[in-house]
Amino acid sequence: QVQLVESGGGLVQPGGSLRLSCAAAGFTLDSYAIGWFRQAPGKEREGVSCISSSFGFTYYAESVKGRFTISRHNSKKTVYLQINSLKTEDTAVYYCAAKRVPILAKYSSNYCGQIIGSTADFDSWGQGTQVIVSS
């Protein structure tokens, strides 16, 4: 059974940093792409970052480029999202989600970019962690 558990959210002042974690259980992490999504009150869930399976290709939404860094530690079965220079507009519930990567897509550097726009493409989701950016 695929399980994802996010942690690391909290209340932080503008300009601060957080590191979110997504702990995976029940599947082999290196066969899956992991996406980070966020949903602010009254808004649709949006994909902000993604890391592919074997080669670790990454994707970032334009709104977070240069501030967010995604990484994975396969032996720890954890994917991280480092968030720096936080802005009030980053306030949202952050979710991680997993999608098994087809064999032929393992070598695609833009696979994450192709899937991050559709929440329906992801197979499993965590429960979310709240990030509040406020002074």
Backbone as JSON, one array per atom type, in Angstrom:
{
  "sequence": "QVQLVESGGGLVQPGGSLRLSCAAAGFTLDSYAIGWFRQAPGKEREGVSCISSSFGFTYYAESVKGRFTISRHNSKKTVYLQINSLKTEDTAVYYCAAKRVPILAKYSSNYCGQIIGSTADFDSWGQGTQVIVSS",
  "N": [[0.85, -1.19, 0.0], [0.67, 2.09, -0.99], [1.96, 4.81, 0.69], [2.15, 8.18, 1.68], [3.59, 10.7, 3.6], [3.55, 13.93, 4.66], [5.57, 16.45, 6.21], [6.87, 19.17, 8.24], [5.79, 21.65, 7.8], [4.6, 24.93, 8.87], [4.4, 28.01, 10.79], [5.84, 30.88, 9.53], [7.89, 33.77, 9.13], [7.78, 36.28, 6.54], [10.34, 35.97, 4.12], [11.65, 33.99, 5.43], [12.6, 30.48, 5.87], [11.76, 27.07, 5.11], [11.85, 23.5, 5.39], [10.25, 21.05, 3.79], [9.18, 17.69, 4.16], [8.62, 14.57, 2.58], [7.68, 11.55, 3.31], [7.92, 8.28, 2.18], [6.23, 5.15, 1.92], [5.74, 1.65, 1.4], [6.29, 1.34, -1.27], [8.67, 1.3, -3.98], [10.69, 3.93, -4.0], [12.39, 4.94, -5.99], [11.24, 4.3, -8.38], [9.31, 6.01, -8.94], [7.97, 9.2, -9.83], [7.94, 12.14, -7.9], [5.81, 14.64, -6.93], [5.36, 17.98, -5.76], [2.68, 19.79, -4.56], [0.5, 22.6, -4.04], [-2.16, 24.14, -2.25], [-3.95, 26.93, -1.88], [-6.29, 28.78, 0.18], [-9.45, 28.86, -1.31], [-8.45, 28.52, -3.84], [-7.34, 26.63, -6.72], [-5.62, 23.47, -6.62], [-2.18, 23.51, -7.23], [0.66, 22.5, -9.09], [3.96, 22.71, -7.96], [6.55, 21.74, -7.95], [8.64, 19.01, -9.03], [10.21, 15.82, -9.04], [11.94, 13.48, -10.89], [12.2, 9.87, -11.41], [14.61, 7.72, -11.69], [16.84, 9.35, -12.52], [16.59, 11.77, -11.35], [15.66, 14.16, -12.53], [14.45, 17.49, -12.48], [11.66, 19.73, -11.94], [10.31, 23.0, -11.85], [7.75, 25.29, -11.03], [7.22, 28.49, -12.51], [6.69, 30.45, -10.64], [8.07, 29.73, -8.39], [10.68, 29.25, -8.96], [14.13, 29.41, -8.27], [13.74, 29.81, -5.6], [12.66, 27.52, -4.44], [13.76, 24.22, -3.81], [13.94, 20.96, -4.82], [14.59, 17.67, -3.7], [15.75, 14.27, -3.43], [16.08, 11.4, -1.35], [16.74, 8.38, -1.78], [17.37, 6.06, -0.28], [16.49, 6.72, 2.22], [13.92, 6.98, 1.61], [12.61, 9.38, 1.18], [11.49, 12.54, 0.08], [12.41, 15.88, -0.32], [11.47, 19.31, 0.06], [12.92, 22.23, -0.13], [12.32, 25.42, 0.93], [12.92, 28.69, 0.38], [13.25, 32.24, 1.08], [10.55, 32.92, 1.69], [7.26, 33.97, 0.81], [4.24, 35.81, 1.41], [2.33, 34.93, -0.32], [2.95, 32.29, -0.62], [1.62, 30.92, 1.24], [-0.21, 28.1, 2.01], [-1.67, 24.79, 1.86], [0.54, 22.19, 1.58], [1.14, 19.47, -0.5], [2.44, 16.22, -1.18], [2.82, 13.97, -3.91], [2.69, 10.88, -5.69], [3.78, 9.29, -8.68], [3.96, 6.5, -10.63], [6.6, 5.89, -12.82], [6.62, 5.32, -16.25], [8.59, 2.85, -17.98], [9.88, 3.71, -20.36], [9.85, 6.41, -19.99], [11.66, 6.97, -18.07], [14.07, 8.06, -18.8], [13.57, 10.55, -19.61], [14.04, 13.94, -19.56], [12.14, 15.89, -19.28], [9.88, 14.81, -18.22], [8.63, 15.26, -15.75], [7.75, 17.88, -16.1], [5.77, 17.41, -17.93], [3.78, 16.1, -16.52], [3.13, 17.48, -14.22], [1.15, 19.34, -14.38], [-1.3, 18.16, -14.09], [-3.29, 16.98, -11.65], [-4.65, 14.63, -11.65], [-3.0, 12.8, -12.83], [-1.38, 11.75, -10.93], [-0.86, 9.07, -8.67], [-0.99, 8.57, -5.91], [-1.47, 10.29, -2.82], [-0.37, 12.44, -0.16], [-1.42, 13.63, 3.11], [-1.09, 16.29, 3.47], [0.61, 19.32, 4.51], [0.55, 22.23, 6.44], [1.53, 25.45, 5.48], [2.17, 28.61, 6.62], [2.73, 31.87, 5.92], [3.52, 34.71, 7.44], [3.74, 37.91, 8.98]],
  "CA": [[0.0, 0.0, 0.0], [1.47, 3.31, -1.11], [1.65, 5.85, 1.67], [2.99, 9.37, 1.68], [3.33, 11.52, 4.78], [4.28, 15.19, 4.63], [5.86, 17.11, 7.48], [7.78, 20.3, 8.12], [5.11, 22.93, 7.65], [4.52, 25.74, 10.08], [4.24, 29.45, 10.65], [7.14, 31.49, 9.31], [7.82, 35.15, 8.68], [8.26, 36.51, 5.16], [11.79, 35.91, 4.0], [12.16, 32.82, 6.13], [12.78, 29.22, 5.14], [11.24, 25.82, 5.65], [12.12, 22.3, 4.61], [9.17, 20.08, 3.86], [9.58, 16.31, 3.9], [7.59, 13.64, 2.12], [8.16, 10.2, 3.6], [7.2, 7.28, 1.39], [6.21, 3.78, 2.42], [4.93, 0.71, 0.65], [6.67, 1.24, -2.67], [10.07, 1.63, -4.26], [10.67, 5.35, -4.32], [13.13, 5.3, -7.2], [10.44, 3.99, -9.57], [8.21, 6.98, -8.98], [8.17, 10.65, -9.78], [7.26, 12.75, -6.76], [5.46, 16.04, -7.15], [4.86, 18.8, -4.66], [1.58, 20.65, -4.95], [0.0, 23.42, -2.94], [-3.51, 24.65, -2.43], [-4.29, 28.06, -1.02], [-7.73, 28.9, 0.37], [-10.22, 29.39, -2.43], [-7.75, 28.36, -5.11], [-7.13, 25.25, -7.16], [-4.33, 22.88, -6.3], [-1.22, 23.74, -8.3], [1.94, 21.82, -8.97], [5.06, 23.66, -7.83], [7.84, 21.12, -8.21], [8.57, 17.57, -9.27], [11.5, 15.18, -9.28], [11.68, 12.22, -11.58], [12.61, 8.66, -10.7], [15.99, 7.26, -11.61], [17.9, 10.32, -12.76], [16.4, 12.97, -10.54], [15.36, 15.39, -13.27], [13.55, 18.32, -11.68], [10.82, 20.75, -12.56], [9.8, 24.02, -10.93], [6.86, 26.3, -11.57], [7.88, 29.79, -12.63], [6.46, 31.25, -9.44], [8.93, 29.3, -7.28], [12.06, 29.05, -9.43], [15.13, 30.17, -7.56], [13.44, 29.81, -4.16], [12.34, 26.17, -4.01], [14.67, 23.18, -4.27], [13.44, 19.62, -4.53], [15.64, 16.65, -3.7], [15.27, 12.98, -2.95], [17.03, 10.51, -0.71], [16.03, 7.12, -2.01], [17.56, 5.08, 0.79], [15.64, 7.16, 3.33], [12.57, 6.99, 1.07], [12.1, 10.71, 1.5], [11.69, 13.65, -0.85], [12.42, 17.14, 0.41], [11.25, 20.57, -0.64], [13.5, 23.36, 0.58], [11.65, 26.66, 0.51], [13.61, 29.88, 0.88], [12.67, 33.55, 0.74], [9.11, 32.72, 1.68], [6.39, 35.12, 0.59], [2.89, 35.58, 1.94], [1.57, 34.16, -1.32], [3.3, 30.87, -0.51], [0.74, 30.31, 2.23], [-1.04, 27.06, 1.4], [-1.41, 23.42, 2.28], [1.45, 21.57, 0.62], [0.94, 18.03, -0.64], [3.28, 15.48, -2.11], [2.08, 12.95, -4.63], [3.57, 9.94, -6.39], [3.33, 8.7, -9.93], [4.89, 5.5, -11.16], [7.13, 6.35, -14.1], [6.76, 4.27, -17.27], [9.99, 2.54, -18.24], [10.43, 4.54, -21.43], [9.92, 7.8, -19.55], [12.69, 7.12, -17.04], [15.21, 8.81, -19.3], [13.07, 11.82, -20.12], [14.36, 15.06, -18.66], [10.99, 16.77, -19.13], [8.69, 14.03, -17.84], [7.96, 15.98, -14.66], [7.05, 19.03, -16.66], [4.6, 16.93, -18.67], [2.74, 15.55, -15.65], [2.87, 18.3, -13.03], [-0.03, 20.17, -14.57], [-2.52, 17.4, -13.9], [-3.32, 16.23, -10.4], [-5.21, 13.3, -11.92], [-1.94, 11.9, -13.29], [-0.66, 11.21, -9.79], [-1.59, 7.92, -8.16], [-1.15, 8.57, -4.45], [-1.3, 11.61, -2.21], [-0.29, 12.56, 1.28], [-2.52, 14.35, 3.74], [-0.78, 17.71, 3.4], [1.18, 20.04, 5.65], [0.18, 23.63, 6.31], [2.56, 26.49, 5.53], [1.61, 29.95, 6.77], [3.76, 32.91, 5.88], [2.88, 35.91, 7.98], [4.53, 38.67, 9.96]],
  "C": [[0.88, 1.24, 0.0], [1.01, 4.32, -0.06], [2.66, 6.98, 1.57], [2.6, 10.22, 2.88], [4.2, 12.76, 4.72], [4.51, 15.7, 6.06], [6.72, 18.32, 7.21], [7.11, 21.65, 7.94], [5.08, 23.69, 8.96], [4.29, 27.19, 9.75], [5.62, 30.08, 10.55], [6.96, 32.91, 8.81], [8.26, 35.27, 7.23], [9.78, 36.6, 5.13], [12.42, 34.71, 4.67], [12.23, 31.59, 5.24], [12.11, 28.07, 5.88], [11.75, 24.68, 4.79], [10.99, 21.32, 4.86], [9.73, 18.7, 3.52], [8.37, 15.5, 3.46], [8.16, 12.24, 2.3], [7.28, 9.17, 2.91], [7.29, 5.91, 2.04], [5.36, 2.92, 1.5], [5.25, 0.62, -0.83], [8.13, 1.64, -2.82], [10.15, 3.05, -4.8], [11.32, 5.64, -5.66], [12.43, 4.87, -8.48], [9.33, 5.01, -9.79], [8.74, 8.4, -9.12], [7.37, 11.18, -8.59], [7.03, 14.22, -7.06], [5.05, 16.71, -5.86], [3.81, 19.75, -5.22], [1.22, 21.53, -3.76], [-1.39, 23.91, -3.29], [-3.78, 25.73, -1.39], [-5.81, 28.15, -0.88], [-8.42, 29.52, -0.83], [-9.58, 29.22, -3.79], [-7.61, 26.87, -5.46], [-5.74, 24.77, -6.73], [-3.4, 23.06, -7.5], [0.07, 22.98, -8.03], [3.07, 22.84, -8.93], [6.42, 23.04, -8.14], [7.67, 19.61, -8.36], [9.98, 17.06, -9.47], [11.23, 13.81, -9.85], [12.33, 11.07, -10.83], [14.12, 8.45, -10.72], [17.04, 8.35, -11.67], [17.69, 11.64, -12.04], [16.2, 14.25, -11.32], [14.31, 16.18, -12.49], [12.76, 19.3, -12.53], [10.38, 21.72, -11.48], [8.84, 24.94, -11.68], [7.58, 27.64, -11.58], [7.79, 30.59, -11.34], [7.4, 30.88, -8.29], [10.39, 29.09, -7.69], [13.02, 29.97, -8.68], [14.92, 30.2, -6.06], [13.19, 28.41, -3.61], [13.39, 25.21, -4.59], [14.12, 21.84, -3.84], [14.61, 18.64, -4.59], [15.05, 15.35, -3.16], [16.4, 12.18, -2.35], [16.39, 9.14, -0.75], [16.19, 6.12, -0.87], [16.74, 5.43, 2.03], [14.18, 7.22, 2.91], [11.88, 8.32, 1.4], [12.44, 11.7, 0.38], [11.53, 14.94, -0.06], [12.06, 18.3, -0.51], [11.77, 21.68, 0.24], [12.9, 24.63, 0.04], [12.36, 27.83, 1.18], [12.88, 31.14, 0.45], [11.15, 33.48, 0.65], [8.35, 34.03, 1.56], [5.0, 34.79, 1.15], [2.06, 34.76, 0.97], [1.95, 32.7, -1.38], [2.43, 30.16, 0.52], [-0.23, 29.35, 1.55], [-0.83, 25.75, 2.17], [-0.57, 22.78, 1.19], [1.28, 20.05, 0.67], [2.05, 17.44, -1.5], [2.44, 14.35, -2.71], [3.06, 12.12, -5.45], [2.94, 9.45, -7.67], [4.38, 7.73, -10.41], [5.32, 5.93, -12.57], [7.22, 5.18, -15.07], [8.23, 4.07, -17.63], [10.6, 3.47, -19.29], [10.57, 6.0, -21.01], [11.02, 8.03, -18.52], [13.84, 8.01, -17.48], [14.81, 10.18, -19.83], [13.31, 12.93, -19.12], [13.16, 15.97, -18.45], [9.72, 16.04, -18.73], [7.92, 14.74, -16.73], [7.16, 17.17, -15.18], [5.78, 18.63, -17.39], [3.46, 16.53, -17.75], [2.31, 16.49, -14.54], [1.61, 19.12, -13.17], [-1.34, 19.46, -14.32], [-2.47, 16.6, -12.62], [-3.83, 14.81, -10.62], [-4.15, 12.3, -12.37], [-1.22, 11.22, -12.13], [-1.52, 10.17, -9.07], [-1.91, 8.01, -6.67], [-0.79, 9.93, -3.9], [-1.12, 11.49, -0.7], [-1.44, 13.42, 1.8], [-2.3, 15.86, 3.77], [-0.16, 18.26, 4.66], [0.97, 21.52, 5.41], [1.41, 24.53, 6.42], [1.85, 27.84, 5.59], [2.75, 30.95, 6.83], [3.11, 34.22, 6.3], [3.82, 36.59, 8.96], [3.7, 38.92, 11.22]]
}
